[in-house]
């Protein structure tokens, strides 16, 4: 396999880096400490088509792939302003809806996500299950022509910034193995019966983490994504890209740290010479 980037990918990387450099780490930290969000940077990327670079062209995206989205994600982190919701909205949610959503769902949700007009959160982790899909206890039960959700989700990123949430819920189970049959649902962030509680964390970042409580949240039948009971297979269409994006954001943070350390080693002088000239460094 040839891992060399194409000319188009190189240009994408350069363009994304140029946008990120205009904001930088000091801006990122100010936003986080002021309890503000990184909307300006998100919008700037969206205007250039970078937030939806992996979304199909038919729905307003760039029609490229996860490699290109990972390039954008890495360059944000390398400039000191990693955008966590890039791993969630375009990588997880848009990928799943593009592959398994109905025509109506694709037409409704993908264009505003690709344009940066809206974000979508993702809810799979639970207090007693983490992301172990076999132990998910949040349930969705049929009620007339719709569904009712009950349960708790834990450490869900960016719910306050998102118009909707893609929720993984149990809709049945194997009586012999006890493993749940999972399904995916799009739930409005302000749906009646849905409450959220902020989780205090030490990390300094604009994105916030929440516990979600689904207390009889009713959703219409058209909010089921894909096939009932097939959610485990469907969800990996989003989780696999998320793993790649996690690596990209980590690479970017590592590049930022290395660049900062290298600059310091060349600027800090001891006994008249930069510390970077010493053998140990």
For each residue, the residues with C-beta under 8 A, 3 or more apart:
1:
2:
3:
4:
5: 9 10 13 71
6: 9 10
7: 10 11
8: 11 12
9: 5 6 12 13 67 68 71
10: 5 6 7 13 14
11: 7 8 14 15
12: 8 9 15 16 50 53 68 71 72
13: 5 9 10 16 17 71 74 75
14: 10 11 17 18
15: 11 12 18 19 48 50
16: 12 13 19 20 45 50 71 72 75 76
17: 13 14 20 21 75 78 79
18: 14 15 21 22
19: 15 16 22 23 41 44 45 48 50
20: 16 17 23 24 41 75 76 78 79 81
21: 17 18 24 79
22: 18 19 44
23: 19 20 27 28 40 41 44 79 81
24: 20 21 27 28 79 80 81
25: 28 29 79 80 81 256
26: 29 30 80
27: 23 24 30 31 81
28: 23 24 25 31 32 38 80 81 82 206
29: 25 26 32 33 204
30: 26 27 33 34 36
31: 27 28 34 36 37 38 206
32: 28 29 35 36 204 205 206
33: 29 30 204
34: 30 31
35: 32
36: 30 31 32 206
37: 31 161 206 207
38: 28 31 41 42 81 83 206 207
39: 42 43 161
40: 23 43 44
41: 19 20 23 38 44 45 76 81 83
42: 38 39 45 46 51 83 85 116 119
43: 39 40 46 47 116
44: 19 22 23 40 41 47 48
45: 16 19 41 42 48 50 51 72 76 116
46: 42 43 49 50 51 52 114 115 116 117
47: 43 44 116
48: 15 19 44 45
49: 46 52 53 61 62 114
50: 12 15 16 19 45 46 53 62 72
51: 42 45 46 72 86 89 90 113 114 115 116
52: 46 49 55 60 61 62 90 94 110 113 114 115 116
53: 12 49 50 61 62 64 68 69 72 90
54: 61 62 64 65 66 68 69 90 91 94 95 241
55: 52 59 60 61 62 63 90 94 98 110 113 114
56: 59 61 63 98 106 110
57: 60 61 62 63
58:
59: 55 56 98 106 107 110 111 114
60: 52 55 57 110 111 114 115
61: 49 52 53 54 55 56 57 94 110 114
62: 49 50 52 53 54 55 57 68
63: 55 56 57
64: 53 54 67 68 69
65: 54 68 69
66: 54 69 70 91 95 241 244 245
67: 9 64 70 71
68: 9 12 53 54 62 64 65 71 72
69: 53 54 64 65 66 72 73 86 90 91 241 245
70: 66 67 73 74 244 245 247 248
71: 5 9 12 13 16 67 68 74 75 248
72: 12 16 45 50 51 53 68 69 75 76 86
73: 69 70 76 77 82 83 86 87 91 245 248 249 252
74: 13 70 71 77 78 248 249 251 252 255
75: 13 16 17 20 71 72 78 79 252
76: 16 20 41 45 72 73 79 81 82 83 86 249 252
77: 73 74 80 81 82 83 248 249 250 251 252 253 255 256
78: 17 20 74 75 251 252 253 255 256 259
79: 17 20 21 23 24 25 75 76 252 256
80: 24 25 26 28 77 256
81: 20 23 24 25 27 28 38 41 76 77
82: 28 73 76 77 205 249 252 253
83: 38 41 42 73 76 77 86
84: 87 88 157 158 205 207 249
85: 42 88 89 119 121 157 158 161 162 207
86: 51 69 72 73 76 83 89 90 91 245 249
87: 73 84 91 92 242 245 246 249
88: 84 85 91 92 93 119 120 121 122 157 158 242
89: 51 85 86 92 93 94 113 119 120 121 158 162
90: 51 52 53 54 55 69 86 93 94 95 113 114
91: 54 66 69 73 86 87 88 94 95 238 241 242 244 245
92: 87 88 89 95 96 122 166 238 239 241 242
93: 88 89 90 96 97 109 113 120 121 122 166 238
94: 52 54 55 61 89 90 91 97 98 109 110 113 114 120
95: 54 66 90 91 92 98 99 237 238 241
96: 92 93 99 100 101 166 184 225 226 234 235 237 238
97: 93 94 100 101 105 106 109 110 166 186 225
98: 55 56 59 94 95 101 106 110
99: 95 96 234 237
100: 96 97 184 225 226 227 234 237
101: 96 97 98 105 106 109 110 225 226
102: 105 106 222
103: 106 107
104: 107 108 222
105: 97 101 102 108 109 186 222 225
106: 56 59 97 98 101 102 103 109 110
107: 59 103 104 110 111
108: 104 105
109: 93 94 97 101 105 106 112 113 120 164 186
110: 52 55 56 59 60 61 94 97 98 101 106 107 113 114
111: 59 60 107 114 115
112: 109 115 117 118 163
113: 51 52 55 89 90 93 94 109 110 116 117 118 119 120
114: 46 49 51 52 55 59 60 61 90 94 110 111
115: 46 51 52 60 111 112
116: 42 43 45 46 47 51 52 113
117: 46 112 113
118: 112 113 162 163 164
119: 42 85 88 89 113 158 161 162 163
120: 88 89 93 94 109 113 162 163 164 165 166 186
121: 85 88 89 93 156 157 158 159 161 162 164 165 166 189
122: 88 92 93 156 157 165 166 238
123: 153 156 165 166 167 168 212
124: 131 133 136 153 168 235
125: 129 130 131 153 154 155 156
126: 129 130 135 136 137 138 151 152 153 154
127: 152 154 211
128: 135 137
129: 125 126 132 133 135 136 137
130: 125 126 135
131: 124 125
132: 129 135 136
133: 124 129 136 168 180 182 232 235
134: 178 179 180
135: 126 128 129 130 132 180
136: 124 126 129 132 133 168 169 170 180 182
137: 126 128 129 151 170
138: 126 149 150 151 152 153 167 168 169 170 214
139: 149 150 151 169 170 171
140: 147 148 149 167 169 170 171 183 185 219
141: 147 148 150 171
142: 146 147
143: 146 147 148 218
144:
145: 220 221
146: 142 143 218 219 220 221
147: 140 141 142 143 185 218 219 220 221 223 224
148: 140 141 143 216 217 218 219
149: 138 139 140 167 169 185 187 193 214 216 217 218 219
150: 138 139 141 214 215 216 217
151: 126 137 138 139 169 214
152: 126 127 138 211 212 213 214
153: 123 124 125 126 138 156 167 211 212 214
154: 125 126 127 199 211 212
155: 125 199 209 210 211
156: 121 122 123 125 153 159 165 196 209 210 211 212
157: 84 85 88 121 122 207 208 209 210
158: 84 85 88 89 119 121 161 162 207 208
159: 121 156 162 165 189 196 208 210 212
160: 189 196 208 210
161: 37 39 85 119 121 158 207
162: 85 89 118 119 120 121 158 159 165 189
163: 112 118 119 120 188 189
164: 109 118 120 121 186 187 188 189
165: 120 121 122 123 156 159 162 186 187 188 189 212
166: 92 93 96 97 120 121 122 123 184 185 186 187 225 238
167: 123 138 140 149 153 184 185 186 187 214
168: 123 124 133 136 138 182 183 184 231 235
169: 136 138 139 140 149 151 182 183 184 185 231
170: 136 137 138 139 140 173 180 181 182 183
171: 139 140 141 181 182 183 228 229 231
172: 180 181 229
173: 170 178 179 180 181
174: 177 178 179 180 181
175: 178
176:
177: 174
178: 134 173 174 175
179: 134 173 174
180: 133 134 135 136 170 172 173 174
181: 170 171 172 173 174 228 229 231 232
182: 133 136 168 169 170 171 229 230 231 232 235
183: 140 168 169 170 171 224 225 226 227 228 229 230 231
184: 96 100 166 167 168 169 224 225 226 231 234 235
185: 140 147 149 166 167 169 219 223 224 225
186: 97 105 109 120 164 165 166 167 219 223 225
187: 149 164 165 166 167 191 194 214 217 219 223
188: 163 164 165 191 194
189: 121 159 160 162 163 164 165 194
190: 194
191: 187 188 194 217 218 219
192: 217 218
193: 149 214 215 216 217 218
194: 187 188 189 190 191 212 213 214 215 217
195: 212 213 215
196: 156 159 160 210 211 212 213
197: 210 211 213
198: 208 209 210
199: 154 155 208 209 210 211
200:
201: 209
202:
203:
204: 29 32 33
205: 32 82 84
206: 28 31 32 36 37 38
207: 37 38 84 85 157 158 161
208: 157 158 159 160 198 199
209: 155 156 157 198 199 201
210: 155 156 157 159 160 196 197 198 199
211: 127 152 153 154 155 156 196 197 199
212: 123 152 153 154 156 159 165 194 195 196
213: 152 194 195 196 197
214: 138 149 150 151 152 153 167 187 193 194 217
215: 150 193 194 195
216: 148 149 150 193
217: 148 149 150 187 191 192 193 194 214
218: 143 146 147 148 149 191 192 193
219: 140 146 147 148 149 185 186 187 191 223
220: 145 146 147 223
221: 145 146 147 224
222: 102 104 105
223: 147 185 186 187 219 220
224: 147 183 184 185 221 228
225: 96 97 100 101 105 166 183 184 185 186 234
226: 96 100 101 183 184 230 231 234
227: 100 183 230 234
228: 171 181 183 224
229: 171 172 181 182 183
230: 182 183 226 227 233 234
231: 168 169 171 181 182 183 184 226 234 235
232: 133 181 182 235 236
233: 230 236
234: 96 99 100 184 225 226 227 230 231 237
235: 96 124 133 168 182 184 231 232 238 239
236: 232 233 239 240
237: 95 96 99 100 234 240 241
238: 91 92 93 95 96 122 166 235 241 242
239: 92 235 236 242 243
240: 236 237 243 244
241: 54 66 69 91 92 95 237 238 244 245
242: 87 88 91 92 238 239 245 246
243: 239 240 246 247
244: 66 70 91 240 241 247 248
245: 66 69 70 73 86 87 91 241 242 248 249
246: 87 242 243 249 250
247: 70 243 244 250 251
248: 70 71 73 74 77 244 245 251 252
249: 73 74 76 77 82 84 86 87 245 246 252 253
250: 77 246 247 253 254
251: 74 77 78 247 248 254 255
252: 73 74 75 76 77 78 79 82 248 249 255 256
253: 77 78 82 249 250 256 257
254: 250 251 257 258
255: 74 77 78 251 252 258 259
256: 25 77 78 79 80 252 253 259 260
257: 253 254 260 261
258: 254 255 261 262
259: 78 255 256 262 263
260: 256 257 263 264
261: 257 258 264 265
262: 258 259 265 266 276
263: 259 260 266 267
264: 260 261 267 268
265: 261 262 268 274 275 276 281
266: 262 263 274 276
267: 263 264 274
268: 264 265 274 275
269: 272 273 274 275
270: 273 275 278
271:
272: 269
273: 269 270 277 278
274: 265 266 267 268 269 277
275: 265 268 269 270 278 281
276: 262 265 266 281
277: 273 274 281
278: 270 273 275 281
279:
280:
281: 265 275 276 277 278
